[in-house]
Amino acid sequence: MQNDIVDLRAKLAEKMAGEITLSQNPGDTIKKWRKNFEVSQIDLANSIEVSPSVISDYESGRRKSPGTAIISKIVEALLDLDEKAGSHKIRAYETMLIERYNSNVILDIHEYRSPIHLTRFSKLIKAEQVSGKFDRSINGYTIVDSLNAIFQMSSNEFYRLYGWSTERALIFCNVSTGRSPMVALRVTPLKPAAVVLHGLEAEKIDPVARKIADIESFPLMTTQMDIDEMINSLKGVKE
């Protein structure tokens, strides 16, 4: 079991360091991973023996991009802190590292190296903003065949829709009123940063679906963009 954690940690460290290094906005990517691991700037700073202002400066872009040595220290510190807390976050990423997704359920899943603003995201998919606040950023998206998800995924498997972060948009295709996916989101513990109902006009959204979006504070959108065109638009984002 210990060897499994070591191997998992090494794979995760490689992914994290690679993302930060290749990102055009490494500070944003550092912040994304720090938040994914639920680590404060103070705790991270203490772990790598710098002042919290240094972490803040990196994340805000006030300090020039860190070199590979600093990036390595940051990644190792986040993983060390998680291991001390029981390796819960490391284990949570195990599925994303070693399993393949069911392509009948997940039509596409993508993680951005740096967060992108939700307003920009909505423009990329020509979405109509239905409700909620759009003054936030997301780390990725998942395009889901909602009918296949209902028939083929257990409640315990639903978390796979979230990829590397819950700070993402879930785009549900094959919906008639939007009620079913919203009910599913209501009863599951993990919540997305935004929900998109594909192929549905805003006025045809079920009132219950709208109500759930309000209760859960999901920014809710609709789009009728072709799925392949949508995927190409979203993957063409310069990060």
N, C-alpha and C positions, 0 to 999 in steps of 0.2 A: 504493500500500500504506500509506503514511504517513497519507494522508487517511482510509483505512478505520479505522485505529487511533484517529484523532482523533474520528471520528463515533461509533465504538463506545465510546470513553471517555466522551464527553459523555452518551450514553444511559445508560451504567452509573452515572455520577455522579448523574444525575437520579433514578434508581431508588434508589440508596443513600441520598441525602439525603432523599428523600421518605419512605422507610421509617423512618429515624431520627426525622424531625420528627413523623410521624404516630403513632409508637409510644407506647403508654402507659408503656412502660419503655425509654426511649431509651438508657439505659446498657447494658441487655442487648443492644439492637440494635447499638450501637457495638461491643460485644465480639464479637457474632456476625460482623460484617463484618471486624473485625480478624483473627479466627481464620480466616475464609474466605481471607483474603489472606496468612495465615501470617506476620503481623507481630507482633513483641513489643511490649509496652507501652513498653519503653525506646526502641525504634526509632521508634515513633509519636510519643512525647513529644519526642524529639530533633528530629523533622521539623517539629513545630509549635512548637518552642522553649518547652516547658513541662517541669516535672519529671514523672517517671513516676508520682508520687503523684497528680498531677492526673488522669491517665488512669484510674488505679485508682479514684479517688474518683467519677469520672463513671460508670464501669462498674458499680460497686457500689451506686450510688445515694446515696453519702454526700454528694456535691455536687449541687446542684440542676441540673435539666436544662440542657444547654448551649443557647445561642441559635443562631440560624441561621448567624451568622458563624463560630462555633467548629465547628459541624457541617460547614460547607463546608471549613474548614481540615483537619479530620480526613479527610473523603472525598478531598480533593485529595492529601493526604499519602499515603494508602493507594495511590492510583492512581499517584502519582509513584514511590513505592518499587517498585511492580510494574513500571513502565516501565523503571526503571533495571536491573531484574533480567531484562529481556527481554520484558515484557508477557505473560507466560505465563498469569497469572490472568485478565487482561482478555480475552485470546483465548479462554480456556476458557468464558467466558460468552457468546460470540458466538452460539452456537446458541440459547440461551434468549431472546436479544434479537430475533433476526430470523427464526427458524423456527417453524412450527407443529408441534404434536405430532400423531402418528397416533392418532386417537381410538379406533381399534380395538385399540390396544395400551395406551395410557395412558388409563384411564377417568377419572382426575382427578389433578391435581397442584396442590399449594398450598404457598406459603411463608408462614410466620408472621413478623410483624414482630418479635416477641420470642420467644425460645425458650420452649417449654412442656415441663414435666417429663414424662418417659415414663410414670410411674405415672398421671398425670392423663390422658394420651393413651389409655392402655389402658382406663381407665374409660369414656372417651367412646365407645369402640367395643365396649364390653362384652366385652373380651378376657380370655382365660384366659392367665395368664403361665406359660409352659412351662419356660423355662430362661434363665439369664443374669442379669446384674445390671441393675436398673432405676433405679439412682441416677444418672441422667443426663438431659439435656434434648435435644430435637430442634428443628430449624429448620423442618421441613416434612414432607410425606408425599407419596408417589406410589402410586396404586392402579393395578395392572398386571393386564391379562389375560394370564396366564402362557402359555397355549397360543399366542395370537397373537404374543406376544413371541418365542417360540421359532421360529415359522414366518416371521415378517415382519422381525425385527431381526437385523442382522449383529452380530458381536462388537464391531465398532468403533462401532456405534450404541447399544450397551447403556448407555453413559454418560449418555444423554439421560434415563434414568430418575431421575437424581439432581438434575435441576433446578438450583437455585442453590447447593446444598450437599449433601455426602454425609452431613451430620449430620441424617438424616431417616429416617423409617420407610418401608420398602417393603412394600406390602400386595399380596400375590399372590392373585388370584382364579383360578378354574378350575383348582384343583389337586386331585389325587386322593390323593397321599401326601406332597407337599411335596418330594419328592426332586429333581425337575428344576430348579426355581428355585434350590434351595440348591447344587446342583452348579454351576449357572451362576455364582452368586456366588463360589463357591470358586475358580474359574479366572479371574475378572476382577480387575484391580488395584484398582478402587474398591470400597470396602466401606461398607454403610449403617450407621446407628446402631442400627437394630432391624429385625426382619423379622416380618411378620404373615402367617399362612397363613389365607386366608378360606374358610369353608364346610367346615372340617375339624375333627373332634374331636381333642383332644390325643393320645388313645391310638392314633389311626390314623396319626400321623406316622411316616414311614419312619425306621428306626433310623439310616440313613446321613444323612438330613437332620438329625436330632438331633445326630449326631456332628459334622457340619460346623458347626452352630451353636456347639457347644462349642469346636471348634478355632479358629474365627474370632472367638469371644467376642461373637456377636450375641445380644442379648436376643431371645428367640423367643416369639411369642404365636400364639394362634388365636382366631378370632372367627367367629360364624355370623350376625352382624347383616346385615340387608338392605343391599345396596350403596348404594341411594339414601338410606336412613336414615342410613347411616354417613357419607356425604358431607355431608349436612345437619348432622349432629352435629359433625363436624370443622370445617366452615366457620363454625359458629355460635360458635366459641370467641371469647371477649372477650380481646383482647390488650392 
